[in-house]
Amino acid sequence: MKARLLYKEKLQFEDGSILELVLWELPNKTKDRPHGYKYRLYYCDNERHCIVRYDNETGKGDHKHIGDKEIEYLFVDKDTLLEDFYRDVMQYLKKRAKHE
């Protein structure tokens, strides 16, 4: 079995920000991906500054980026991954709205 693309979506919003979601199911679990998924969930502003990114690149395992901070992420399942990502994006958008 080859890796199977489960989800791929890229949205550009009116303000120029971008939300991109890519999720693969791998044929085998690995040390870096014991759950068997490879993913990149990304939200950036209109100047392409990373606001929120969740990924599990080789050698780093599951982690997330909130602005310039990199934080270890505890992967539970793919649904929780998406919920956590959207929650972090919404928190950012709420904070931004308060300052506008």
Phi, psi and omega per residue, in radians:
M1 nan 2.375 3.032
K2 -1.552 2.904 3.024
A3 -1.023 2.479 -3.084
R4 -2.034 2.134 3.104
L5 -1.238 2.072 -3.141
L6 -1.653 -0.585 -3.020
Y7 -2.728 2.307 3.045
K8 -2.610 2.114 -3.137
E9 -2.621 2.461 3.067
K10 -2.377 2.168 -3.128
L11 -2.141 2.341 3.000
Q12 -1.970 2.235 -3.069
F13 -1.630 2.912 -3.108
E14 -0.984 -0.577 -3.136
D15 -1.396 -0.012 3.118
G16 1.644 -0.140 3.109
S17 -1.226 2.747 -3.092
I18 -2.251 2.408 3.017
L19 -2.110 2.181 -3.133
E20 -2.317 2.313 -3.124
L21 -2.207 2.210 3.076
V22 -2.385 2.209 -3.115
L23 -2.427 2.177 3.133
W24 -2.036 2.493 2.932
E25 -1.706 2.171 -3.067
L26 -1.531 2.676 3.131
P27 -1.221 -0.465 -3.133
N28 -2.413 2.546 3.010
K29 -1.323 2.618 -3.141
T30 -2.295 3.046 3.104
K31 -1.055 -0.747 -3.134
D32 -1.349 -0.372 -3.092
R33 -2.364 1.158 -3.068
P34 -1.153 -0.274 3.107
H35 -1.515 -0.223 3.090
G36 1.484 0.350 3.122
Y37 -2.185 2.541 2.977
K38 -2.080 2.344 -3.055
Y39 -2.597 2.752 2.998
R40 -2.572 1.979 3.101
L41 -2.058 2.201 -2.901
Y42 -2.469 2.373 3.002
Y43 -2.351 2.211 3.122
C44 -2.278 2.799 3.109
D45 -1.443 -3.080 -3.061
N46 -1.206 -0.216 3.068
E47 -1.761 0.177 3.111
R48 1.182 0.460 3.004
H49 -1.434 2.298 3.126
C50 -1.149 2.184 3.072
I51 -1.770 -0.891 3.111
V52 -2.450 2.278 3.021
R53 -2.526 2.288 3.022
Y54 -1.987 2.285 3.086
D55 -2.766 3.006 3.140
N56 -2.496 1.067 -3.125
E57 -1.110 2.683 -3.125
T58 -0.968 2.321 3.111
G59 1.575 -0.244 -3.106
K60 -1.996 -0.430 -3.098
G61 1.247 -2.884 -3.077
D62 -1.263 2.225 3.082
H63 -2.783 2.955 3.095
K64 -2.371 2.733 3.086
H65 -2.058 2.203 3.013
I66 -2.083 1.834 -3.000
G67 1.083 -2.211 -3.133
D68 -1.553 -0.079 -3.093
K69 -1.570 2.360 3.030
E70 -1.886 2.229 -3.031
I71 -2.263 2.372 3.067
E72 -1.055 2.511 -3.136
Y73 -2.157 2.303 3.097
L74 -1.595 1.837 -3.136
F75 -1.302 2.204 3.106
V76 -1.803 -1.005 3.077
D77 -2.848 3.000 -3.033
K78 -1.168 -0.588 3.114
D79 -1.160 -0.747 3.111
T80 -1.143 -0.659 3.087
L81 -0.977 -0.876 -3.141
L82 -1.121 -0.732 3.116
E83 -1.069 -0.789 -3.138
D84 -1.107 -0.754 3.122
F85 -1.069 -0.898 -3.141
Y86 -1.071 -0.637 3.106
R87 -1.071 -0.784 3.134
D88 -1.141 -0.678 3.094
V89 -1.117 -0.796 -3.137
M90 -1.112 -0.648 3.085
Q91 -1.073 -0.742 3.104
Y92 -1.083 -0.831 -3.098
L93 -1.098 -0.655 3.099
K94 -1.135 -0.748 3.110
K95 -1.109 -0.742 -3.136
R96 -1.105 -0.710 -3.136
A97 -1.114 -0.619 3.136
K98 -1.157 -0.505 -3.080
H99 -1.621 -0.002 3.140
E100 -1.672 nan nan
